[in-house]
Amino acid sequence: MTRVSVYVRPGCHLCDDALAAISRLGASYEFSLQVVDIEGDPVLHARYLERIPVIELDGEELYDFFVDEDDLRLRLAGPPDPLESSRA
C-alpha cells in the first residue's frame, strides 16, 4: 500500500493545513498516513525543523511547507493504464 508520511510539530499551522489537504485526498485514494512528530526525536528535529511540514510518498520527500494537491493526486492515482488509453 502507498504510504504518505508527514513530518510535523505541535502548533504548526502549516502542518495542520498539509494534513487537511492530505485528508481530502484520502476520500478518493487509498493510502496509509503516517504522522511523525519531530519533537520526540533529536535527529528528526534537527533535520526537519526549518522545513516542516515535510511530506513523503513511499519514502521520497516531495514537498516542504505545503502540499501540492494536484501533483499528489496524480502520484496517488499512479501511472495511466495503457489498456484504457488504447481503447479510446
mmCIF file as gemmi writes it, N, C-alpha and C atoms, coordinates in Angstrom:
data_model
loop_
_atom_site.group_PDB
_atom_site.id
_atom_site.type_symbol
_atom_site.label_atom_id
_atom_site.label_alt_id
_atom_site.label_comp_id
_atom_site.label_asym_id
_atom_site.label_entity_id
_atom_site.label_seq_id
_atom_site.pdbx_PDB_ins_code
_atom_site.Cartn_x
_atom_site.Cartn_y
_atom_site.Cartn_z
_atom_site.occupancy
_atom_site.B_iso_or_equiv
_atom_site.pdbx_formal_charge
_atom_site.auth_seq_id
_atom_site.auth_asym_id
_atom_site.pdbx_PDB_model_num
ATOM 1 N N . MET Axp A 1 ? 0.846 -1.179 0 1 0 ? 1 A 1
ATOM 2 C CA . MET Axp A 1 ? 0 0 0 1 0 ? 1 A 1
ATOM 3 C C . MET Axp A 1 ? 0.889 1.239 0 1 0 ? 1 A 1
ATOM 4 N N . THR Axp A 2 ? 0.449 2.247 -0.691 1 0 ? 2 A 1
ATOM 5 C CA . THR Axp A 2 ? 1.154 3.52 -0.741 1 0 ? 2 A 1
ATOM 6 C C . THR Axp A 2 ? 1.157 4.157 0.642 1 0 ? 2 A 1
ATOM 7 N N . ARG Axp A 3 ? 2.304 4.745 1.02 1 0 ? 3 A 1
ATOM 8 C CA . ARG Axp A 3 ? 2.408 5.387 2.325 1 0 ? 3 A 1
ATOM 9 C C . ARG Axp A 3 ? 2.744 6.868 2.166 1 0 ? 3 A 1
ATOM 10 N N . VAL Axp A 4 ? 1.942 7.708 2.794 1 0 ? 4 A 1
ATOM 11 C CA . VAL Axp A 4 ? 2.223 9.135 2.863 1 0 ? 4 A 1
ATOM 12 C C . VAL Axp A 4 ? 2.671 9.42 4.286 1 0 ? 4 A 1
ATOM 13 N N . SER Axp A 5 ? 3.859 10.009 4.424 1 0 ? 5 A 1
ATOM 14 C CA . SER Axp A 5 ? 4.381 10.391 5.731 1 0 ? 5 A 1
ATOM 15 C C . SER Axp A 5 ? 4.448 11.91 5.8 1 0 ? 5 A 1
ATOM 16 N N . VAL Axp A 6 ? 4.061 12.452 6.942 1 0 ? 6 A 1
ATOM 17 C CA . VAL Axp A 6 ? 4.1 13.895 7.142 1 0 ? 6 A 1
ATOM 18 C C . VAL Axp A 6 ? 4.859 14.16 8.433 1 0 ? 6 A 1
ATOM 19 N N . TYR Axp A 7 ? 5.947 14.907 8.331 1 0 ? 7 A 1
ATOM 20 C CA . TYR Axp A 7 ? 6.744 15.288 9.485 1 0 ? 7 A 1
ATOM 21 C C . TYR Axp A 7 ? 6.222 16.62 10.001 1 0 ? 7 A 1
ATOM 22 N N . VAL Axp A 8 ? 5.828 16.638 11.271 1 0 ? 8 A 1
ATOM 23 C CA . VAL Axp A 8 ? 5.131 17.79 11.85 1 0 ? 8 A 1
ATOM 24 C C . VAL Axp A 8 ? 5.68 18.099 13.243 1 0 ? 8 A 1
ATOM 25 N N . ARG Axp A 9 ? 5.183 19.203 13.799 1 0 ? 9 A 1
ATOM 26 C CA . ARG Axp A 9 ? 5.396 19.508 15.212 1 0 ? 9 A 1
ATOM 27 C C . ARG Axp A 9 ? 4.141 20.187 15.725 1 0 ? 9 A 1
ATOM 28 N N . PRO Axp A 10 ? 3.863 20.061 17.004 1 0 ? 10 A 1
ATOM 29 C CA . PRO Axp A 10 ? 2.662 20.673 17.583 1 0 ? 10 A 1
ATOM 30 C C . PRO Axp A 10 ? 2.666 22.195 17.394 1 0 ? 10 A 1
ATOM 31 N N . GLY Axp A 11 ? 1.474 22.737 17.132 1 0 ? 11 A 1
ATOM 32 C CA . GLY Axp A 11 ? 1.318 24.176 16.997 1 0 ? 11 A 1
ATOM 33 C C . GLY Axp A 11 ? 1.706 24.729 15.64 1 0 ? 11 A 1
ATOM 34 N N . CYS Axp A 12 ? 1.978 23.879 14.693 1 0 ? 12 A 1
ATOM 35 C CA . CYS Axp A 12 ? 2.404 24.306 13.351 1 0 ? 12 A 1
ATOM 36 C C . CYS Axp A 12 ? 1.174 24.411 12.45 1 0 ? 12 A 1
ATOM 37 N N . HIS Axp A 13 ? 0.796 25.634 12.102 1 0 ? 13 A 1
ATOM 38 C CA . HIS Axp A 13 ? -0.408 25.799 11.265 1 0 ? 13 A 1
ATOM 39 C C . HIS Axp A 13 ? -0.193 25.287 9.857 1 0 ? 13 A 1
ATOM 40 N N . LEU Axp A 14 ? 1.032 25.353 9.337 1 0 ? 14 A 1
ATOM 41 C CA . LEU Axp A 14 ? 1.288 24.779 8.015 1 0 ? 14 A 1
ATOM 42 C C . LEU Axp A 14 ? 1.136 23.258 8.035 1 0 ? 14 A 1
ATOM 43 N N . CYS Axp A 15 ? 1.506 22.661 9.165 1 0 ? 15 A 1
ATOM 44 C CA . CYS Axp A 15 ? 1.333 21.212 9.322 1 0 ? 15 A 1
ATOM 45 C C . CYS Axp A 15 ? -0.155 20.857 9.318 1 0 ? 15 A 1
ATOM 46 N N . ASP Axp A 16 ? -0.947 21.647 10.029 1 0 ? 16 A 1
ATOM 47 C CA . ASP Axp A 16 ? -2.396 21.422 10.051 1 0 ? 16 A 1
ATOM 48 C C . ASP Axp A 16 ? -2.981 21.543 8.648 1 0 ? 16 A 1
ATOM 49 N N . ASP Axp A 17 ? -2.52 22.539 7.884 1 0 ? 17 A 1
ATOM 50 C CA . ASP Axp A 17 ? -3 22.726 6.513 1 0 ? 17 A 1
ATOM 51 C C . ASP Axp A 17 ? -2.629 21.532 5.632 1 0 ? 17 A 1
ATOM 52 N N . ALA Axp A 18 ? -1.4 21.053 5.784 1 0 ? 18 A 1
ATOM 53 C CA . ALA Axp A 18 ? -0.948 19.91 4.975 1 0 ? 18 A 1
ATOM 54 C C . ALA Axp A 18 ? -1.763 18.664 5.301 1 0 ? 18 A 1
ATOM 55 N N . LEU Axp A 19 ? -2 18.423 6.585 1 0 ? 19 A 1
ATOM 56 C CA . LEU Axp A 19 ? -2.786 17.253 6.98 1 0 ? 19 A 1
ATOM 57 C C . LEU Axp A 19 ? -4.219 17.348 6.47 1 0 ? 19 A 1
ATOM 58 N N . ALA Axp A 20 ? -4.778 18.551 6.455 1 0 ? 20 A 1
ATOM 59 C CA . ALA Axp A 20 ? -6.137 18.733 5.923 1 0 ? 20 A 1
ATOM 60 C C . ALA Axp A 20 ? -6.175 18.428 4.428 1 0 ? 20 A 1
ATOM 61 N N . ALA Axp A 21 ? -5.168 18.884 3.696 1 0 ? 21 A 1
ATOM 62 C CA . ALA Axp A 21 ? -5.105 18.618 2.25 1 0 ? 21 A 1
ATOM 63 C C . ALA Axp A 21 ? -4.996 17.12 1.984 1 0 ? 21 A 1
ATOM 64 N N . ILE Axp A 22 ? -4.151 16.449 2.748 1 0 ? 22 A 1
ATOM 65 C CA . ILE Axp A 22 ? -3.973 15.007 2.563 1 0 ? 22 A 1
ATOM 66 C C . ILE Axp A 22 ? -5.245 14.258 2.945 1 0 ? 22 A 1
ATOM 67 N N . SER Axp A 23 ? -5.925 14.716 3.968 1 0 ? 23 A 1
ATOM 68 C CA . SER Axp A 23 ? -7.2 14.092 4.356 1 0 ? 23 A 1
ATOM 69 C C . SER Axp A 23 ? -8.235 14.208 3.246 1 0 ? 23 A 1
ATOM 70 N N . ARG Axp A 24 ? -8.255 15.348 2.573 1 0 ? 24 A 1
ATOM 71 C CA . ARG Axp A 24 ? -9.191 15.497 1.443 1 0 ? 24 A 1
ATOM 72 C C . ARG Axp A 24 ? -8.911 14.462 0.366 1 0 ? 24 A 1
ATOM 73 N N . LEU Axp A 25 ? -7.642 14.194 0.104 1 0 ? 25 A 1
ATOM 74 C CA . LEU Axp A 25 ? -7.282 13.202 -0.918 1 0 ? 25 A 1
ATOM 75 C C . LEU Axp A 25 ? -7.61 11.79 -0.456 1 0 ? 25 A 1
ATOM 76 N N . GLY Axp A 26 ? -7.623 11.576 0.853 1 0 ? 26 A 1
ATOM 77 C CA . GLY Axp A 26 ? -7.924 10.258 1.399 1 0 ? 26 A 1
ATOM 78 C C . GLY Axp A 26 ? -9.333 9.79 1.09 1 0 ? 26 A 1
ATOM 79 N N . ALA Axp A 27 ? -10.204 10.717 0.752 1 0 ? 27 A 1
ATOM 80 C CA . ALA Axp A 27 ? -11.568 10.341 0.384 1 0 ? 27 A 1
ATOM 81 C C . ALA Axp A 27 ? -11.612 9.664 -0.993 1 0 ? 27 A 1
ATOM 82 N N . SER Axp A 28 ? -10.598 9.903 -1.817 1 0 ? 28 A 1
ATOM 83 C CA . SER Axp A 28 ? -10.608 9.385 -3.188 1 0 ? 28 A 1
ATOM 84 C C . SER Axp A 28 ? -9.528 8.35 -3.478 1 0 ? 28 A 1
ATOM 85 N N . TYR Axp A 29 ? -8.483 8.322 -2.656 1 0 ? 29 A 1
ATOM 86 C CA . TYR Axp A 29 ? -7.348 7.441 -2.922 1 0 ? 29 A 1
ATOM 87 C C . TYR Axp A 29 ? -7.017 6.63 -1.679 1 0 ? 29 A 1
ATOM 88 N N . GLU Axp A 30 ? -6.549 5.405 -1.909 1 0 ? 30 A 1
ATOM 89 C CA . GLU Axp A 30 ? -6.201 4.53 -0.801 1 0 ? 30 A 1
ATOM 90 C C . GLU Axp A 30 ? -4.709 4.664 -0.503 1 0 ? 30 A 1
ATOM 91 N N . PHE Axp A 31 ? -4.383 5.032 0.717 1 0 ? 31 A 1
ATOM 92 C CA . PHE Axp A 31 ? -3.01 5.118 1.17 1 0 ? 31 A 1
ATOM 93 C C . PHE Axp A 31 ? -3.002 5.083 2.688 1 0 ? 31 A 1
ATOM 94 N N . SER Axp A 32 ? -1.849 4.73 3.244 1 0 ? 32 A 1
ATOM 95 C CA . SER Axp A 32 ? -1.703 4.809 4.696 1 0 ? 32 A 1
ATOM 96 C C . SER Axp A 32 ? -1.032 6.143 5.013 1 0 ? 32 A 1
ATOM 97 N N . LEU Axp A 33 ? -1.452 6.736 6.1 1 0 ? 33 A 1
ATOM 98 C CA . LEU Axp A 33 ? -0.912 8.022 6.524 1 0 ? 33 A 1
ATOM 99 C C . LEU Axp A 33 ? -0.122 7.835 7.806 1 0 ? 33 A 1
ATOM 100 N N . GLN Axp A 34 ? 1.111 8.297 7.792 1 0 ? 34 A 1
ATOM 101 C CA . GLN Axp A 34 ? 1.969 8.254 8.969 1 0 ? 34 A 1
ATOM 102 C C . GLN Axp A 34 ? 2.301 9.703 9.33 1 0 ? 34 A 1
ATOM 103 N N . VAL Axp A 35 ? 1.897 10.131 10.507 1 0 ? 35 A 1
ATOM 104 C CA . VAL Axp A 35 ? 2.201 11.469 11.001 1 0 ? 35 A 1
ATOM 105 C C . VAL Axp A 35 ? 3.332 11.322 12.013 1 0 ? 35 A 1
ATOM 106 N N . VAL Axp A 36 ? 4.447 11.998 11.752 1 0 ? 36 A 1
ATOM 107 C CA . VAL Axp A 36 ? 5.632 11.874 12.586 1 0 ? 36 A 1
ATOM 108 C C . VAL Axp A 36 ? 5.891 13.205 13.28 1 0 ? 36 A 1
ATOM 109 N N . ASP Axp A 37 ? 5.792 13.199 14.616 1 0 ? 37 A 1
ATOM 110 C CA . ASP Axp A 37 ? 6.082 14.387 15.418 1 0 ? 37 A 1
ATOM 111 C C . ASP Axp A 37 ? 7.591 14.469 15.604 1 0 ? 37 A 1
ATOM 112 N N . ILE Axp A 38 ? 8.219 15.49 15.046 1 0 ? 38 A 1
ATOM 113 C CA . ILE Axp A 38 ? 9.676 15.603 15.101 1 0 ? 38 A 1
ATOM 114 C C . ILE Axp A 38 ? 10.19 15.998 16.484 1 0 ? 38 A 1
ATOM 115 N N . GLU Axp A 39 ? 9.308 16.444 17.353 1 0 ? 39 A 1
ATOM 116 C CA . GLU Axp A 39 ? 9.719 16.897 18.685 1 0 ? 39 A 1
ATOM 117 C C . GLU Axp A 39 ? 10.311 15.775 19.536 1 0 ? 39 A 1
ATOM 118 N N . GLY Axp A 40 ? 9.929 14.54 19.288 1 0 ? 40 A 1
ATOM 119 C CA . GLY Axp A 40 ? 10.383 13.436 20.122 1 0 ? 40 A 1
ATOM 120 C C . GLY Axp A 40 ? 11.692 12.807 19.685 1 0 ? 40 A 1
ATOM 121 N N . ASP Axp A 41 ? 12.275 13.293 18.591 1 0 ? 41 A 1
ATOM 122 C CA . ASP Axp A 41 ? 13.495 12.685 18.063 1 0 ? 41 A 1
ATOM 123 C C . ASP Axp A 41 ? 14.484 13.793 17.709 1 0 ? 41 A 1
ATOM 124 N N . PRO Axp A 42 ? 15.601 13.898 18.422 1 0 ? 42 A 1
ATOM 125 C CA . PRO Axp A 42 ? 16.561 14.974 18.158 1 0 ? 42 A 1
ATOM 126 C C . PRO Axp A 42 ? 17.093 14.992 16.726 1 0 ? 42 A 1
ATOM 127 N N . VAL Axp A 43 ? 17.261 13.827 16.124 1 0 ? 43 A 1
ATOM 128 C CA . VAL Axp A 43 ? 17.763 13.766 14.747 1 0 ? 43 A 1
ATOM 129 C C . VAL Axp A 43 ? 16.722 14.326 13.781 1 0 ? 43 A 1
ATOM 130 N N . LEU Axp A 44 ? 15.463 13.885 13.926 1 0 ? 44 A 1
ATOM 131 C CA . LEU Axp A 44 ? 14.401 14.415 13.062 1 0 ? 44 A 1
ATOM 132 C C . LEU Axp A 44 ? 14.194 15.906 13.304 1 0 ? 44 A 1
ATOM 133 N N . HIS Axp A 45 ? 14.261 16.317 14.55 1 0 ? 45 A 1
ATOM 134 C CA . HIS Axp A 45 ? 14.091 17.732 14.898 1 0 ? 45 A 1
ATOM 135 C C . HIS Axp A 45 ? 15.133 18.58 14.17 1 0 ? 45 A 1
ATOM 136 N N . ALA Axp A 46 ? 16.395 18.163 14.229 1 0 ? 46 A 1
ATOM 137 C CA . ALA Axp A 46 ? 17.462 18.907 13.56 1 0 ? 46 A 1
ATOM 138 C C . ALA Axp A 46 ? 17.303 18.872 12.041 1 0 ? 46 A 1
ATOM 139 N N . ARG Axp A 47 ? 16.861 17.742 11.522 1 0 ? 47 A 1
ATOM 140 C CA . ARG Axp A 47 ? 16.745 17.583 10.066 1 0 ? 47 A 1
ATOM 141 C C . ARG Axp A 47 ? 15.582 18.381 9.475 1 0 ? 47 A 1
ATOM 142 N N . TYR Axp A 48 ? 14.439 18.426 10.179 1 0 ? 48 A 1
ATOM 143 C CA . TYR Axp A 48 ? 13.225 18.973 9.588 1 0 ? 48 A 1
ATOM 144 C C . TYR Axp A 48 ? 12.727 20.294 10.181 1 0 ? 48 A 1
ATOM 145 N N . LEU Axp A 49 ? 13.299 20.751 11.276 1 0 ? 49 A 1
ATOM 146 C CA . LEU Axp A 49 ? 12.731 21.897 11.981 1 0 ? 49 A 1
ATOM 147 C C . LEU Axp A 49 ? 12.459 23.1 11.083 1 0 ? 49 A 1
ATOM 148 N N . GLU Axp A 50 ? 13.381 23.458 10.24 1 0 ? 50 A 1
ATOM 149 C CA . GLU Axp A 50 ? 13.224 24.647 9.386 1 0 ? 50 A 1
ATOM 150 C C . GLU Axp A 50 ? 12.423 24.363 8.118 1 0 ? 50 A 1
ATOM 151 N N . ARG Axp A 51 ? 11.947 23.139 7.939 1 0 ? 51 A 1
ATOM 152 C CA . ARG Axp A 51 ? 11.282 22.758 6.685 1 0 ? 51 A 1
ATOM 153 C C . ARG Axp A 51 ? 9.858 22.264 6.862 1 0 ? 51 A 1
ATOM 154 N N . ILE Axp A 52 ? 9.386 22.077 8.078 1 0 ? 52 A 1
ATOM 155 C CA . ILE Axp A 52 ? 8.106 21.413 8.284 1 0 ? 52 A 1
ATOM 156 C C . ILE Axp A 52 ? 6.938 22.232 7.745 1 0 ? 52 A 1
ATOM 157 N N . PRO Axp A 53 ? 5.894 21.55 7.35 1 0 ? 53 A 1
ATOM 158 C CA . PRO Axp A 53 ? 5.817 20.102 7.237 1 0 ? 53 A 1
ATOM 159 C C . PRO Axp A 53 ? 6.609 19.603 6.026 1 0 ? 53 A 1
ATOM 160 N N . VAL Axp A 54 ? 7.121 18.401 6.157 1 0 ? 54 A 1
ATOM 161 C CA . VAL Axp A 54 ? 7.76 17.711 5.042 1 0 ? 54 A 1
ATOM 162 C C . VAL Axp A 54 ? 6.88 16.511 4.724 1 0 ? 54 A 1
ATOM 163 N N . ILE Axp A 55 ? 6.557 16.361 3.434 1 0 ? 55 A 1
ATOM 164 C CA . ILE Axp A 55 ? 5.654 15.3 3.017 1 0 ? 55 A 1
ATOM 165 C C . ILE Axp A 55 ? 6.429 14.315 2.141 1 0 ? 55 A 1
ATOM 166 N N . GLU Axp A 56 ? 6.334 13.044 2.493 1 0 ? 56 A 1
ATOM 167 C CA . GLU Axp A 56 ? 6.97 11.968 1.735 1 0 ? 56 A 1
ATOM 168 C C . GLU Axp A 56 ? 5.896 11.051 1.149 1 0 ? 56 A 1
ATOM 169 N N . LEU Axp A 57 ? 6.207 10.504 0.007 1 0 ? 57 A 1
ATOM 170 C CA . LEU Axp A 57 ? 5.378 9.468 -0.605 1 0 ? 57 A 1
ATOM 171 C C . LEU Axp A 57 ? 6.268 8.251 -0.796 1 0 ? 57 A 1
ATOM 172 N N . ASP Axp A 58 ? 5.957 7.182 -0.093 1 0 ? 58 A 1
ATOM 173 C CA . ASP Axp A 58 ? 6.751 5.955 -0.14 1 0 ? 58 A 1
ATOM 174 C C . ASP Axp A 58 ? 8.239 6.226 0.054 1 0 ? 58 A 1
ATOM 175 N N . GLY Axp A 59 ? 8.562 7.093 1.021 1 0 ? 59 A 1
ATOM 176 C CA . GLY Axp A 59 ? 9.944 7.371 1.375 1 0 ? 59 A 1
ATOM 177 C C . GLY Axp A 59 ? 10.627 8.455 0.569 1 0 ? 59 A 1
ATOM 178 N N . GLU Axp A 60 ? 9.974 8.97 -0.469 1 0 ? 60 A 1
ATOM 179 C CA . GLU Axp A 60 ? 10.547 10.036 -1.286 1 0 ? 60 A 1
ATOM 180 C C . GLU Axp A 60 ? 10.008 11.382 -0.808 1 0 ? 60 A 1
ATOM 181 N N . GLU Axp A 61 ? 10.904 12.277 -0.395 1 0 ? 61 A 1
ATOM 182 C CA . GLU Axp A 61 ? 10.478 13.609 0.018 1 0 ? 61 A 1
ATOM 183 C C . GLU Axp A 61 ? 9.978 14.374 -1.203 1 0 ? 61 A 1
ATOM 184 N N . LEU Axp A 62 ? 8.727 14.852 -1.1 1 0 ? 62 A 1
ATOM 185 C CA . LEU Axp A 62 ? 8.133 15.57 -2.223 1 0 ? 62 A 1
ATOM 186 C C . LEU Axp A 62 ? 7.977 17.058 -1.964 1 0 ? 62 A 1
ATOM 187 N N . TYR Axp A 63 ? 7.502 17.425 -0.782 1 0 ? 63 A 1
ATOM 188 C CA . TYR Axp A 63 ? 7.139 18.813 -0.533 1 0 ? 63 A 1
ATOM 189 C C . TYR Axp A 63 ? 7.61 19.265 0.839 1 0 ? 63 A 1
ATOM 190 N N . ASP Axp A 64 ? 8.018 20.522 0.9 1 0 ? 64 A 1
ATOM 191 C CA . ASP Axp A 64 ? 8.3 21.21 2.16 1 0 ? 64 A 1
ATOM 192 C C . ASP Axp A 64 ? 7.288 22.342 2.271 1 0 ? 64 A 1
ATOM 193 N N . PHE Axp A 65 ? 6.795 22.603 3.472 1 0 ? 65 A 1
ATOM 194 C CA . PHE Axp A 65 ? 5.935 23.744 3.793 1 0 ? 65 A 1
ATOM 195 C C . PHE Axp A 65 ? 4.478 23.604 3.339 1 0 ? 65 A 1
ATOM 196 N N . PHE Axp A 66 ? 4.213 22.947 2.227 1 0 ? 66 A 1
ATOM 197 C CA . PHE Axp A 66 ? 2.847 22.821 1.724 1 0 ? 66 A 1
ATOM 198 C C . PHE Axp A 66 ? 2.73 21.54 0.899 1 0 ? 66 A 1
ATOM 199 N N . VAL Axp A 67 ? 1.493 21.173 0.608 1 0 ? 67 A 1
ATOM 200 C CA . VAL Axp A 67 ? 1.207 20.019 -0.25 1 0 ? 67 A 1
ATOM 201 C C . VAL Axp A 67 ? 0.705 20.535 -1.587 1 0 ? 67 A 1
ATOM 202 N N . ASP Axp A 68 ? 1.319 20.077 -2.657 1 0 ? 68 A 1
ATOM 203 C CA . ASP Axp A 68 ? 0.807 20.362 -3.997 1 0 ? 68 A 1
ATOM 204 C C . ASP Axp A 68 ? -0.256 19.293 -4.259 1 0 ? 68 A 1
ATOM 205 N N . GLU Axp A 69 ? -1.516 19.643 -3.962 1 0 ? 69 A 1
ATOM 206 C CA . GLU Axp A 69 ? -2.596 18.644 -4.04 1 0 ? 69 A 1
ATOM 207 C C . GLU Axp A 69 ? -2.745 18.062 -5.43 1 0 ? 69 A 1
ATOM 208 N N . ASP Axp A 70 ? -2.604 18.874 -6.462 1 0 ? 70 A 1
ATOM 209 C CA . ASP Axp A 70 ? -2.757 18.359 -7.824 1 0 ? 70 A 1
ATOM 210 C C . ASP Axp A 70 ? -1.668 17.34 -8.145 1 0 ? 70 A 1
ATOM 211 N N . ASP Axp A 71 ? -0.428 17.66 -7.784 1 0 ? 71 A 1
ATOM 212 C CA . ASP Axp A 71 ? 0.674 16.737 -8.038 1 0 ? 71 A 1
ATOM 213 C C . ASP Axp A 71 ? 0.511 15.458 -7.218 1 0 ? 71 A 1
ATOM 214 N N . LEU Axp A 72 ? 0.17 15.596 -5.937 1 0 ? 72 A 1
ATOM 215 C CA . LEU Axp A 72 ? -0.004 14.416 -5.096 1 0 ? 72 A 1
ATOM 216 C C . LEU Axp A 72 ? -1.162 13.557 -5.601 1 0 ? 72 A 1
ATOM 217 N N . ARG Axp A 73 ? -2.228 14.173 -6.072 1 0 ? 73 A 1
ATOM 218 C CA . ARG Axp A 73 ? -3.36 13.428 -6.634 1 0 ? 73 A 1
ATOM 219 C C . ARG Axp A 73 ? -2.884 12.567 -7.812 1 0 ? 73 A 1
ATOM 220 N N . LEU Axp A 74 ? -2.084 13.148 -8.699 1 0 ? 74 A 1
ATOM 221 C CA . LEU Axp A 74 ? -1.564 12.398 -9.849 1 0 ? 74 A 1
ATOM 222 C C . LEU Axp A 74 ? -0.667 11.246 -9.403 1 0 ? 74 A 1
ATOM 223 N N . ARG Axp A 75 ? 0.16 11.506 -8.413 1 0 ? 75 A 1
ATOM 224 C CA . ARG Axp A 75 ? 1.055 10.467 -7.918 1 0 ? 75 A 1
ATOM 225 C C . ARG Axp A 75 ? 0.28 9.334 -7.246 1 0 ? 75 A 1
ATOM 226 N N . LEU Axp A 76 ? -0.757 9.669 -6.506 1 0 ? 76 A 1
ATOM 227 C CA . LEU Axp A 76 ? -1.571 8.644 -5.845 1 0 ? 76 A 1
ATOM 228 C C . LEU Axp A 76 ? -2.377 7.83 -6.848 1 0 ? 76 A 1
ATOM 229 N N . ALA Axp A 77 ? -2.769 8.461 -7.942 1 0 ? 77 A 1
ATOM 230 C CA . ALA Axp A 77 ? -3.536 7.761 -8.979 1 0 ? 77 A 1
ATOM 231 C C . ALA Axp A 77 ? -2.664 6.738 -9.706 1 0 ? 77 A 1
ATOM 232 N N . GLY Axp A 78 ? -1.355 6.967 -9.711 1 0 ? 78 A 1
ATOM 233 C CA . GLY Axp A 78 ? -0.438 6.048 -10.367 1 0 ? 78 A 1
ATOM 234 C C . GLY Axp A 78 ? -0.382 6.293 -11.854 1 0 ? 78 A 1
ATOM 235 N N . PRO Axp A 79 ? 0.43 5.509 -12.533 1 0 ? 79 A 1
ATOM 236 C CA . PRO Axp A 79 ? 0.559 5.683 -13.987 1 0 ? 79 A 1
ATOM 237 C C . PRO Axp A 79 ? -0.737 5.314 -14.69 1 0 ? 79 A 1
ATOM 238 N N . PRO Axp A 80 ? -0.988 5.95 -15.828 1 0 ? 80 A 1
ATOM 239 C CA . PRO Axp A 80 ? -2.209 5.614 -16.574 1 0 ? 80 A 1
ATOM 240 C C . PRO Axp A 80 ? -2.169 4.167 -17.05 1 0 ? 80 A 1
ATOM 241 N N . ASP Axp A 81 ? -3.334 3.577 -17.113 1 0 ? 81 A 1
ATOM 242 C CA . ASP Axp A 81 ? -3.467 2.2 -17.583 1 0 ? 81 A 1
ATOM 243 C C . ASP Axp A 81 ? -3.339 2.202 -19.108 1 0 ? 81 A 1
ATOM 244 N N . PRO Axp A 82 ? -2.299 1.569 -19.663 1 0 ? 82 A 1
ATOM 245 C CA . PRO Axp A 82 ? -2.119 1.58 -21.129 1 0 ? 82 A 1
ATOM 246 C C . PRO Axp A 82 ? -3.288 0.936 -21.865 1 0 ? 82 A 1
ATOM 247 N N . LEU Axp A 83 ? -3.967 -0.029 -21.246 1 0 ? 83 A 1
ATOM 248 C CA . LEU Axp A 83 ? -5.113 -0.648 -21.893 1 0 ? 83 A 1
ATOM 249 C C . LEU Axp A 83 ? -6.268 0.333 -22.037 1 0 ? 83 A 1
ATOM 250 N N . GLU Axp A 84 ? -6.463 1.18 -21.046 1 0 ? 84 A 1
ATOM 251 C CA . GLU Axp A 84 ? -7.531 2.164 -21.119 1 0 ? 84 A 1
ATOM 252 C C . GLU Axp A 84 ? -7.282 3.169 -22.234 1 0 ? 84 A 1
ATOM 253 N N . SER Axp A 85 ? -6.031 3.641 -22.389 1 0 ? 85 A 1
ATOM 254 C CA . SER Axp A 85 ? -5.74 4.636 -23.424 1 0 ? 85 A 1
ATOM 255 C C . SER Axp A 85 ? -5.819 4.016 -24.819 1 0 ? 85 A 1
ATOM 256 N N . SER Axp A 86 ? -5.55 2.729 -24.955 1 0 ? 86 A 1
ATOM 257 C CA . SER Axp A 86 ? -5.604 2.105 -26.275 1 0 ? 86 A 1
ATOM 258 C C . SER Axp A 86 ? -7.03 1.821 -26.709 1 0 ? 86 A 1
ATOM 259 N N . ARG Axp A 87 ? -7.98 1.815 -25.766 1 0 ? 87 A 1
ATOM 260 C CA . ARG Axp A 87 ? -9.385 1.571 -26.105 1 0 ? 87 A 1
ATOM 261 C C . ARG Axp A 87 ? -10.073 2.822 -26.61 1 0 ? 87 A 1
ATOM 262 N N . ALA Axp A 88 ? -9.494 3.971 -26.343 1 0 ? 88 A 1
ATOM 263 C CA . ALA Axp A 88 ? -10.142 5.238 -26.719 1 0 ? 88 A 1
ATOM 264 C C . ALA Axp A 88 ? -10.054 5.508 -28.191 1 0 ? 88 A 1
